[in-house]
Amino acid sequence: MIGCFYNKNSLNDTLILNVSNEKPIKIDQNNNYCLGFDRNNEVCFINIFNFSKYDNFDKSYFLFNDQLNKIVMDICKVDLSKYVNKNNFVIGHIDECEEISGTHLHKCKVNIGNEILDIICGAKNARKDLNVVVATIGAILPNGKRINKGKLLGIESFGMLCSAKELGITNKKFNDQGIIELNSTYLVGSSFNEMF
């Protein structure tokens, strides 16, 4: 998934596309854009300068899509289509949830439709049989944080159970204490991306 960030004022009219967490080894820059390439010569970031002359976005964070990919191709001659519609925020179901002794943490087994993920969660409302929003490996939160495989107390964790605050959602439909609790109308494995 590509993290897309834009603010005409605070980012000096620059669109920032975070493609990966790899450290750039090579930079290609001109008056219109800056591309960073990793050690495998894959693009890891793109900055497009004076972006308002290409399109009139008014969001500070949004999903990468076909329209934006066309703009990137026109300006930078780079095709990022493999990242379009990649489903990194999905509806999951907590199949198992056990407390980790001596901590506030829970070890959860979360069904996301095509696999079961082990996820460590610190939310008080994490419990068995709850439908939740799962940020899978590679997802980028609105604050720019990319979700990576982690380890807490020696236990591996393969994603994150999300709160409304972490996703930048102010909709009162979702609780603001702990992780988002979804009812059974949300299909396990389906995308949550478009909702925020």
Backbone as CSV, one residue per row, in Angstrom:
resi,resn,N_x,N_y,N_z,CA_x,CA_y,CA_z,C_x,C_y,C_z
1,MET,0.844,-1.189,0.000,0.000,0.000,0.000,0.880,1.240,0.000
2,ILE,0.436,2.258,-0.687,1.178,3.521,-0.738,0.504,4.528,0.189
3,GLY,1.298,5.161,1.039,0.793,6.247,1.862,0.836,7.534,1.063
4,CYS,-0.291,8.220,0.980,-0.394,9.452,0.187,-0.667,10.617,1.127
5,PHE,0.195,11.618,1.080,0.077,12.765,1.967,0.178,14.045,1.156
6,TYR,-0.742,14.966,1.427,-0.700,16.237,0.706,-1.348,17.331,1.544
7,ASN,-0.682,18.444,1.645,-1.256,19.635,2.239,-0.588,20.819,1.553
8,LYS,-1.394,21.601,0.863,-0.840,22.684,0.038,0.008,23.649,0.854
9,ASN,-0.413,23.938,2.088,0.317,24.922,2.888,1.472,24.302,3.660
10,SER,1.173,23.322,4.527,2.226,22.812,5.406,3.250,21.949,4.680
11,LEU,2.880,21.361,3.540,3.840,20.563,2.776,4.342,21.310,1.529
12,ASN,4.148,22.605,1.515,4.624,23.439,0.401,4.158,22.922,-0.955
13,ASP,2.874,22.565,-1.023,2.263,22.123,-2.277,2.973,20.898,-2.858
14,THR,3.411,19.990,-1.972,4.110,18.778,-2.400,3.267,17.553,-2.051
15,LEU,3.063,16.683,-3.043,2.443,15.389,-2.809,3.555,14.423,-2.424
16,ILE,3.370,13.736,-1.302,4.358,12.774,-0.822,3.755,11.383,-0.920
17,LEU,4.411,10.497,-1.651,3.984,9.108,-1.792,5.029,8.223,-1.128
18,ASN,4.639,7.555,-0.053,5.527,6.648,0.666,5.247,5.242,0.160
19,VAL,6.168,4.694,-0.645,5.953,3.395,-1.270,6.451,2.255,-0.389
20,SER,7.566,2.459,0.295,8.095,1.417,1.181,8.948,2.063,2.265
21,ASN,9.326,1.253,3.255,10.182,1.746,4.334,11.662,1.551,4.032
22,GLU,11.964,1.074,2.821,13.363,0.862,2.453,14.108,2.203,2.411
23,LYS,15.371,2.151,2.794,16.203,3.363,2.768,16.596,3.674,1.327
24,PRO,16.381,4.921,0.884,16.778,5.257,-0.492,18.300,5.244,-0.650
25,ILE,18.747,4.604,-1.727,20.171,4.531,-2.050,20.511,5.528,-3.153
26,LYS,19.526,5.786,-4.025,19.736,6.687,-5.164,18.564,7.651,-5.241
27,ILE,18.831,8.908,-5.566,17.812,9.946,-5.709,17.846,10.499,-7.132
28,ASP,16.669,10.612,-7.730,16.524,11.232,-9.049,15.613,12.449,-8.855
29,GLN,16.133,13.647,-9.090,15.360,14.858,-8.804,15.459,15.853,-9.945
30,ASN,14.322,16.523,-10.190,14.317,17.656,-11.111,13.369,18.707,-10.551
31,ASN,12.949,19.666,-11.340,12.085,20.742,-10.838,10.668,20.278,-10.528
32,ASN,10.257,19.126,-11.070,8.878,18.661,-10.904,8.712,17.587,-9.844
33,TYR,9.739,16.776,-9.617,9.592,15.651,-8.690,10.938,15.194,-8.141
34,CYS,10.833,14.336,-7.127,12.002,13.684,-6.546,11.639,12.215,-6.341
35,LEU,12.458,11.312,-6.884,12.242,9.875,-6.731,13.362,9.291,-5.888
36,GLY,13.010,8.411,-4.948,14.007,7.681,-4.177,13.968,6.214,-4.568
37,PHE,15.135,5.609,-4.781,15.237,4.202,-5.169,16.002,3.422,-4.101
38,ASP,15.529,2.192,-3.815,16.219,1.358,-2.827,17.343,0.561,-3.490
39,ARG,17.970,-0.328,-2.728,19.122,-1.090,-3.229,18.750,-2.050,-4.361
40,ASN,17.455,-2.357,-4.513,16.997,-3.217,-5.609,16.502,-2.400,-6.798
41,ASN,16.767,-1.094,-6.751,16.339,-0.146,-7.781,14.818,-0.044,-7.902
42,GLU,14.119,-0.332,-6.789,12.670,-0.152,-6.721,12.389,1.229,-6.120
43,VAL,11.330,1.881,-6.588,10.960,3.187,-6.039,10.496,3.018,-4.596
44,CYS,11.055,3.801,-3.673,10.604,3.736,-2.283,9.868,5.010,-1.861
45,PHE,10.049,6.119,-2.586,9.219,7.297,-2.332,9.176,8.173,-3.577
46,ILE,8.129,8.971,-3.676,8.001,9.970,-4.739,7.475,11.244,-4.106
47,ASN,8.110,12.362,-4.386,7.607,13.679,-4.013,7.329,14.443,-5.308
48,ILE,6.100,14.916,-5.467,5.760,15.713,-6.641,5.549,17.151,-6.189
49,PHE,6.356,18.062,-6.725,6.329,19.455,-6.324,5.231,20.213,-7.069
50,ASN,4.720,21.283,-6.440,3.671,22.126,-7.044,2.502,21.283,-7.552
51,PHE,2.056,20.386,-6.682,1.069,19.386,-7.105,-0.273,19.994,-7.485
52,SER,-0.591,21.161,-6.944,-1.897,21.770,-7.238,-2.056,22.105,-8.719
53,LYS,-0.974,22.221,-9.453,-1.110,22.509,-10.877,-1.512,21.259,-11.669
54,TYR,-1.376,20.075,-11.042,-1.776,18.831,-11.706,-3.174,18.382,-11.295
55,ASP,-3.520,18.587,-10.034,-4.822,18.161,-9.533,-5.154,18.973,-8.294
56,ASN,-6.437,19.022,-7.951,-6.875,19.849,-6.828,-7.361,18.989,-5.669
57,PHE,-6.432,18.281,-5.009,-6.774,17.483,-3.841,-6.915,18.401,-2.639
58,ASP,-7.868,18.110,-1.770,-8.013,18.912,-0.558,-7.869,18.054,0.691
59,LYS,-7.467,16.791,0.531,-7.296,15.908,1.684,-5.831,15.876,2.081
60,SER,-5.576,15.580,3.361,-4.196,15.469,3.800,-3.715,14.020,3.712
61,TYR,-4.638,13.059,3.751,-4.288,11.643,3.614,-5.384,10.996,2.793
62,PHE,-5.011,10.175,1.839,-6.011,9.532,0.998,-5.412,8.279,0.390
63,LEU,-6.251,7.469,-0.237,-5.802,6.220,-0.819,-5.261,6.430,-2.226
64,PHE,-4.186,5.727,-2.520,-3.639,5.722,-3.864,-4.639,5.020,-4.779
65,ASN,-4.884,5.598,-5.959,-5.879,5.012,-6.860,-5.427,5.153,-8.313
66,ASP,-6.250,4.652,-9.243,-5.900,4.692,-10.665,-5.690,6.122,-11.172
67,GLN,-6.529,7.053,-10.706,-6.416,8.452,-11.136,-5.055,9.028,-10.734
68,LEU,-4.668,8.778,-9.489,-3.388,9.291,-9.010,-2.224,8.589,-9.712
69,ASN,-2.367,7.299,-9.986,-1.315,6.579,-10.701,-1.093,7.174,-12.094
70,LYS,-2.169,7.580,-12.759,-2.044,8.193,-14.095,-1.258,9.505,-14.008
71,ILE,-1.542,10.300,-12.975,-0.807,11.555,-12.791,0.678,11.265,-12.565
72,VAL,0.975,10.281,-11.709,2.369,9.913,-11.432,3.065,9.440,-12.706
73,MET,2.360,8.638,-13.508,2.945,8.159,-14.764,3.232,9.314,-15.724
74,ASP,2.297,10.263,-15.811,2.484,11.411,-16.708,3.673,12.271,-16.291
75,ILE,3.827,12.453,-14.971,4.879,13.349,-14.471,6.223,12.642,-14.343
76,CYS,6.212,11.461,-13.716,7.463,10.789,-13.354,7.822,9.602,-14.243
77,LYS,6.891,9.179,-15.088,7.110,7.997,-15.943,7.323,6.735,-15.106
78,VAL,6.626,6.650,-13.968,6.705,5.487,-13.086,5.295,4.923,-12.916
79,ASP,5.156,3.616,-13.118,3.863,2.954,-12.970,3.808,2.249,-11.619
80,LEU,2.919,2.713,-10.755,2.749,2.112,-9.426,1.435,1.336,-9.340
81,SER,0.938,0.876,-10.482,-0.395,0.254,-10.522,-0.505,-0.992,-9.646
82,LYS,0.607,-1.675,-9.375,0.516,-2.884,-8.543,0.074,-2.549,-7.112
83,TYR,0.150,-1.266,-6.748,-0.267,-0.861,-5.407,-1.715,-0.371,-5.357
84,VAL,-2.331,-0.152,-6.510,-3.703,0.352,-6.544,-4.640,-0.719,-5.992
85,ASN,-5.519,-0.292,-5.092,-6.526,-1.171,-4.487,-5.943,-2.323,-3.690
86,LYS,-4.696,-2.236,-3.275,-4.175,-3.272,-2.392,-4.901,-3.145,-1.061
87,ASN,-5.392,-4.266,-0.582,-6.302,-4.271,0.553,-5.530,-4.459,1.858
88,ASN,-5.089,-3.375,2.497,-4.300,-3.478,3.717,-5.105,-3.261,5.001
89,PHE,-6.333,-2.787,4.887,-7.196,-2.630,6.050,-8.418,-3.508,5.806
90,VAL,-8.549,-4.553,6.591,-9.604,-5.540,6.357,-10.428,-5.769,7.612
91,ILE,-11.609,-6.328,7.393,-12.454,-6.725,8.515,-11.962,-8.074,9.015
92,GLY,-11.722,-8.156,10.295,-11.267,-9.405,10.903,-12.203,-9.832,12.020
93,HIS,-12.087,-11.091,12.403,-12.882,-11.641,13.502,-11.925,-12.269,14.500
94,ILE,-12.008,-11.855,15.774,-11.133,-12.412,16.801,-11.664,-13.795,17.181
95,ASP,-10.942,-14.835,16.738,-11.334,-16.218,17.037,-10.922,-16.625,18.443
96,GLU,-9.762,-16.131,18.880,-9.259,-16.432,20.223,-8.633,-15.171,20.793
97,CYS,-8.756,-14.995,22.091,-8.171,-13.828,22.753,-7.793,-14.224,24.174
98,GLU,-6.507,-14.273,24.452,-6.067,-14.637,25.796,-5.185,-13.541,26.377
99,GLU,-5.354,-13.301,27.663,-4.548,-12.289,28.342,-3.122,-12.794,28.482
100,ILE,-2.178,-11.879,28.356,-0.777,-12.199,28.592,-0.499,-11.834,30.041
101,SER,-0.229,-12.824,30.836,-0.099,-12.672,32.284,0.865,-11.546,32.665
102,GLY,0.431,-10.722,33.627,1.261,-9.649,34.150,1.320,-8.412,33.269
103,THR,0.490,-8.369,32.207,0.488,-7.219,31.307,-0.950,-6.807,31.009
104,HIS,-1.096,-5.724,30.281,-2.421,-5.302,29.810,-2.686,-5.836,28.400
105,LEU,-1.773,-6.656,27.892,-1.831,-7.121,26.514,-2.647,-8.399,26.347
106,HIS,-3.142,-8.585,25.113,-3.862,-9.797,24.741,-3.194,-10.411,23.514
107,LYS,-3.131,-11.735,23.481,-2.681,-12.443,22.285,-3.932,-12.910,21.562
108,CYS,-4.131,-12.397,20.353,-5.349,-12.690,19.597,-5.030,-13.503,18.349
109,LYS,-5.922,-14.417,18.020,-5.905,-15.085,16.724,-7.048,-14.474,15.941
110,VAL,-6.703,-13.801,14.825,-7.676,-13.001,14.094,-7.845,-13.554,12.679
111,ASN,-9.071,-13.927,12.350,-9.415,-14.435,11.028,-9.671,-13.242,10.107
112,ILE,-8.894,-13.148,9.005,-9.127,-12.057,8.041,-9.636,-12.602,6.705
113,GLY,-10.239,-13.778,6.750,-10.844,-14.354,5.556,-9.971,-15.377,4.879
114,ASN,-8.764,-14.968,4.492,-7.880,-15.890,3.782,-6.764,-16.444,4.658
115,GLU,-6.663,-15.959,5.895,-5.665,-16.480,6.831,-5.995,-16.060,8.257
116,ILE,-5.338,-16.730,9.200,-5.471,-16.395,10.618,-4.164,-15.737,11.044
117,LEU,-4.265,-14.541,11.619,-3.080,-13.794,12.043,-2.967,-13.797,13.565
118,ASP,-1.744,-13.945,14.062,-1.457,-13.715,15.480,-1.185,-12.233,15.638
119,ILE,-1.962,-11.573,16.501,-1.802,-10.139,16.712,-1.835,-9.848,18.208
120,ILE,-0.840,-9.117,18.675,-0.808,-8.671,20.066,-1.531,-7.338,20.142
121,CYS,-2.456,-7.216,21.095,-3.270,-6.005,21.203,-3.348,-5.566,22.663
122,GLY,-3.227,-4.257,22.871,-3.283,-3.712,24.222,-4.619,-3.082,24.587
123,ALA,-5.597,-3.141,23.678,-6.890,-2.504,23.943,-7.685,-3.290,24.993
124,LYS,-8.315,-2.552,25.891,-9.105,-3.185,26.954,-10.307,-3.942,26.407
125,ASN,-10.841,-3.489,25.273,-12.064,-4.105,24.759,-11.798,-5.252,23.775
126,ALA,-10.536,-5.672,23.610,-10.241,-6.829,22.758,-10.823,-8.072,23.421
127,ARG,-11.590,-8.858,22.644,-12.205,-10.067,23.191,-12.600,-11.020,22.070
128,LYS,-12.813,-12.256,22.448,-13.207,-13.293,21.498,-14.549,-12.939,20.860
129,ASP,-14.702,-13.322,19.585,-15.933,-13.162,18.800,-16.270,-11.721,18.444
130,LEU,-15.282,-10.842,18.466,-15.491,-9.449,18.080,-15.019,-9.245,16.640
131,ASN,-15.812,-8.549,15.837,-15.375,-8.135,14.497,-14.635,-6.809,14.632
132,VAL,-13.475,-6.729,13.976,-12.559,-5.602,14.159,-11.983,-5.148,12.823
133,VAL,-11.294,-4.000,12.848,-10.541,-3.532,11.690,-9.082,-3.918,11.909
134,VAL,-8.507,-4.609,10.919,-7.134,-5.084,11.014,-6.266,-4.346,9.996
135,ALA,-5.186,-3.745,10.475,-4.168,-3.192,9.581,-3.139,-4.294,9.385
136,THR,-3.036,-4.795,8.160,-2.114,-5.892,7.885,-0.716,-5.354,7.593
137,ILE,0.244,-6.249,7.509,1.629,-5.862,7.239,1.691,-5.027,5.948
138,GLY,2.329,-3.878,6.026,2.453,-2.989,4.876,1.464,-1.840,4.880
139,ALA,0.427,-1.927,5.708,-0.555,-0.841,5.791,0.121,0.417,6.324
140,ILE,-0.360,1.562,5.868,0.167,2.845,6.344,-0.971,3.613,6.999
141,LEU,-0.780,3.968,8.261,-1.781,4.730,9.004,-1.752,6.194,8.564
142,PRO,-2.826,6.940,8.826,-2.856,8.353,8.431,-1.717,9.199,9.003
143,ASN,-1.104,8.759,10.124,0.024,9.517,10.677,1.347,9.177,10.004
144,GLY,1.295,8.286,8.990,2.501,7.924,8.251,3.177,6.664,8.736
145,LYS,2.731,6.109,9.861,3.339,4.892,10.396,2.965,3.702,9.528
146,ARG,3.989,2.914,9.136,3.762,1.698,8.368,3.730,0.512,9.334
147,ILE,2.788,-0.389,9.139,2.667,-1.570,9.996,3.640,-2.639,9.510
148,ASN,4.506,-3.060,10.412,5.474,-4.107,10.125,5.264,-5.269,11.079
149,LYS,5.836,-6.411,10.744,5.821,-7.532,11.679,6.578,-7.105,12.927
150,GLY,6.015,-7.406,14.092,6.660,-6.990,15.330,6.766,-8.119,16.319
151,LYS,7.375,-7.820,17.453,7.512,-8.804,18.512,7.372,-8.086,19.845
152,LEU,6.442,-8.544,20.665,6.239,-8.000,22.008,6.369,-9.139,23.006
153,LEU,7.211,-8.941,24.008,7.441,-9.957,25.032,7.800,-11.301,24.418
154,GLY,8.541,-11.249,23.315,8.972,-12.469,22.653,7.912,-13.129,21.786
155,ILE,6.751,-12.495,21.648,5.654,-13.063,20.857,5.519,-12.262,19.571
156,GLU,5.524,-12.950,18.437,5.409,-12.265,17.153,3.985,-11.773,16.917
157,SER,3.890,-10.616,16.264,2.595,-10.010,15.946,2.606,-9.609,14.475
158,PHE,1.510,-9.966,13.762,1.468,-9.800,12.314,0.375,-8.827,11.876
159,GLY,0.332,-7.673,12.507,-0.655,-6.669,12.158,-1.076,-5.897,13.384
160,MET,-2.143,-5.124,13.243,-2.626,-4.296,14.344,-4.144,-4.221,14.300
161,LEU,-4.771,-4.304,15.461,-6.206,-4.061,15.585,-6.372,-2.563,15.806
162,CYS,-7.220,-1.921,15.012,-7.236,-0.462,14.922,-8.346,0.193,15.744
163,SER,-8.012,1.327,16.303,-9.009,2.198,16.920,-9.435,3.241,15.894
164,ALA,-10.563,3.887,16.147,-11.030,4.955,15.264,-10.006,6.092,15.240
165,LYS,-9.436,6.405,16.382,-8.460,7.501,16.472,-7.248,7.210,15.599
166,GLU,-6.747,5.972,15.630,-5.573,5.617,14.835,-5.839,5.730,13.337
167,LEU,-7.106,5.560,12.940,-7.467,5.659,11.534,-7.963,7.051,11.153
168,GLY,-7.965,7.968,12.115,-8.398,9.333,11.832,-9.890,9.437,11.596
169,ILE,-10.659,8.505,12.163,-12.112,8.489,11.964,-12.777,9.225,13.123
170,THR,-13.617,10.195,12.788,-14.343,10.931,13.827,-15.820,10.560,13.848
171,ASN,-16.204,9.628,13.008,-17.594,9.178,12.918,-18.043,8.605,14.261
172,LYS,-19.094,9.153,14.852,-19.582,8.706,16.157,-20.158,7.298,16.112
173,LYS,-20.281,6.756,14.900,-20.766,5.397,14.728,-19.826,4.398,15.401
174,PHE,-18.531,4.759,15.467,-17.542,3.878,16.056,-17.142,4.391,17.428
175,ASN,-16.908,3.438,18.353,-16.493,3.827,19.697,-15.127,4.497,19.656
176,ASP,-14.881,5.396,20.583,-13.576,6.053,20.627,-12.733,5.561,21.802
177,GLN,-13.191,4.498,22.451,-12.446,3.887,23.551,-12.011,2.496,23.112
178,GLY,-10.742,2.322,22.831,-10.249,1.015,22.408,-10.409,0.802,20.917
179,ILE,-10.315,-0.455,20.517,-10.404,-0.791,19.097,-11.839,-0.671,18.610
180,ILE,-11.990,-0.491,17.294,-13.319,-0.394,16.680,-14.039,-1.730,16.829
181,GLU,-15.279,-1.677,17.269,-16.113,-2.869,17.372,-17.154,-2.827,16.256
182,LEU,-17.136,-3.845,15.403,-18.045,-3.907,14.265,-19.088,-4.999,14.477
183,ASN,-20.268,-4.785,13.922,-21.293,-5.828,14.033,-21.137,-6.843,12.905
184,SER,-21.972,-7.834,12.888,-21.836,-8.960,11.962,-22.185,-8.603,10.521
185,THR,-22.690,-7.386,10.274,-22.985,-7.008,8.883,-21.697,-6.741,8.097
186,TYR,-20.581,-6.554,8.793,-19.290,-6.355,8.135,-18.694,-7.726,7.822
187,LEU,-18.463,-8.008,6.558,-18.016,-9.316,6.106,-16.519,-9.507,6.377
188,VAL,-16.191,-10.574,7.096,-14.786,-10.881,7.417,-14.002,-11.051,6.121
189,GLY,-12.868,-10.383,6.047,-12.021,-10.444,4.865,-12.254,-9.320,3.886
190,SER,-13.347,-8.577,4.054,-13.641,-7.473,3.122,-12.818,-6.243,3.468
191,SER,-12.732,-5.337,2.525,-11.907,-4.144,2.680,-12.575,-3.116,3.583
192,PHE,-11.778,-2.490,4.422,-12.250,-1.363,5.221,-11.683,-0.067,4.673
193,ASN,-10.793,-0.160,3.675,-10.074,1.014,3.152,-10.988,2.187,2.807
194,GLU,-12.018,1.923,2.022,-12.832,3.018,1.499,-13.620,3.747,2.575
195,MET,-13.763,3.134,3.745,-14.579,3.753,4.783,-13.887,4.924,5.453
196,PHE,-12.560,5.008,5.341,-11.888,6.154,5.949,-10.995,6.852,4.975
